[in-house]
Amino acid sequence: MYFGQFLVGMSATAIIVAAWTYMATGSFWEAFAWTIATLLVLQVGYFVLIVRLIFRRAHDFVPSQDPVDAFPPLNRDGVQF
């Protein structure tokens, strides 16, 4: 997931939680507290996801004995090096 998508989703979630909590309780401060708690949980979850992706990629990387074949060729634009 790209950071931009995460940011839009996080903002939409925060607005929905804030509005829903305010309508349920009628208290601005309680809605504010629940919104902050939601944002913290989402941010921690995103951080854990990124750390997991980094460690999985580092764990899956097995260096070969041949230094020339250590990295796969770049094929993004159709040109192979």
ZAMARGU-4260 file (C-alpha; in steps of 0.2 Angstrom, whole numbers, plus 5000, padded with zeros to 4 digits):
<rodrens>
0) 5000/5000/5000 | 5007/5017/4995 | 5008/5031/5008 | 4996/5042/4999 | 4982/5028/4999
5) 4985/5025/5017 | 4984/5044/5021 | 4967/5046/5012 | 4960/5030/5020 | 4967/5036/5037
10) 4959/5053/5035 | 4942/5046/5030 | 4942/5034/5044 | 4946/5048/5057 | 4932/5059/5050
15) 4920/5044/5051 | 4925/5040/5068 | 4924/5058/5074 | 4906/5060/5067 | 4900/5044/5073
20) 4906/5046/5090 | 4900/5064/5091 | 4882/5058/5086 | 4883/5043/5098 | 4889/5053/5113
25) 4885/5071/5110 | 4902/5076/5117 | 4915/5084/5107 | 4929/5079/5119 | 4925/5061/5119
30) 4924/5061/5100 | 4941/5069/5099 | 4948/5056/5111 | 4941/5042/5101 | 4948/5050/5085
35) 4965/5052/5092 | 4965/5034/5098 | 4960/5028/5081 | 4973/5038/5072 | 4986/5030/5084
40) 4981/5012/5081 | 4981/5015/5062 | 4998/5023/5063 | 5005/5009/5074 | 4998/4996/5062
45) 5005/5005/5047 | 5022/5005/5055 | 5022/4987/5060 | 5017/4983/5042 | 5032/4992/5035
50) 5044/4984/5047 | 5037/4967/5043 | 5039/4970/5024 | 5057/4976/5027 | 5062/4961/5037
55) 5053/4949/5026 | 5063/4956/5011 | 5079/4955/5021 | 5076/4938/5026 | 5071/4932/5009
60) 5087/4939/5001 | 5100/4925/5000 | 5116/4931/4992 | 5123/4920/4979 | 5141/4914/4977
65) 5143/4923/4961 | 5144/4942/4963 | 5138/4945/4945 | 5121/4936/4948 | 5118/4944/4966
70) 5104/4955/4960 | 5091/4951/4946 | 5092/4962/4930 | 5082/4978/4929 | 5067/4975/4918
75) 5056/4990/4922 | 5058/4998/4905 | 5061/4983/4895 | 5080/4986/4894 | 5091/4972/4902
80) 5108/4976/4909
</rodrens>
